[in-house]
Amino acid sequence: MHTIKLKISDKVYDKLIWLLSKFNKDEVEIVSDVDTYAETQKYLKKELDEIFNGEATFHTLEEFDKKLDDSIRANETKI
């Protein structure tokens, strides 16, 4: 399946959505990236604000490796 991004004038938007809705979901799926973009932007702004306000917690690579190893050990029998 392919994904395309289009800029559509307000004059034809409703007609195009109507046409696309005539296909079943296996053939054409309308994917909106506006919500995802807004959510990502909000999340990243929050993270950046925490860094600038001195509220962020940073970890060394060694700490990350240890947490990753611990997580793998705790979950490897669940597979």
C-alpha positions in Angstrom: 0.0 0.0 0.0 1.2 3.5 -0.8 0.8 6.7 1.2 0.5 10.1 -0.5 0.2 13.6 0.9 -1.9 16.1 -0.9 -2.8 19.8 -0.6 -6.4 20.2 -1.5 -8.4 23.4 -1.9 -11.5 23.9 0.2 -13.6 23.8 -3.0 -12.8 20.2 -3.8 -12.1 18.8 -0.3 -15.6 17.5 0.4 -15.9 15.9 -3.0 -12.6 14.1 -2.7 -13.4 12.8 0.8 -16.8 11.6 -0.6 -15.0 9.8 -3.4 -12.4 8.2 -1.1 -15.1 7.1 1.3 -16.6 4.9 -1.5 -13.6 2.6 -1.3 -13.5 0.0 1.4 -10.8 0.3 4.1 -8.6 -2.4 2.5 -8.4 -0.3 -0.7 -8.1 3.2 0.7 -7.6 4.5 4.2 -7.7 8.2 5.0 -4.7 8.8 7.4 -4.6 12.2 9.1 -1.1 13.2 10.3 -2.4 16.5 11.7 -3.4 15.0 15.1 -0.1 13.1 15.3 1.9 16.2 14.4 0.1 18.3 17.1 0.6 15.6 19.7 4.3 15.2 18.9 4.8 19.0 19.0 3.1 19.3 22.3 5.1 16.4 23.8 8.4 17.8 22.5 7.6 21.3 23.8 6.9 19.8 27.3 10.2 17.9 27.2 12.1 21.0 26.1 10.5 23.1 28.8 11.6 20.5 31.4 15.2 20.7 30.2 15.2 24.5 30.2 13.6 24.6 33.7 16.1 22.2 35.1 13.4 19.6 35.8 14.7 16.9 33.3 16.5 13.8 34.5 19.5 12.7 32.5 21.1 9.2 32.5 24.5 8.1 31.4 24.9 5.5 28.8 26.0 3.0 31.4 22.8 3.6 33.4 20.7 3.1 30.3 22.5 -0.1 29.4 21.9 -1.5 33.0 18.2 -0.6 32.8 17.9 -2.2 29.4 19.6 -5.4 30.6 17.4 -5.5 33.6 14.3 -5.1 31.5 15.4 -7.8 29.1 16.1 -10.2 31.9 12.8 -9.5 33.5 10.8 -10.1 30.3 12.8 -12.7 28.4 10.9 -15.6 29.9 7.6 -14.1 28.8 8.2 -14.7 25.1 
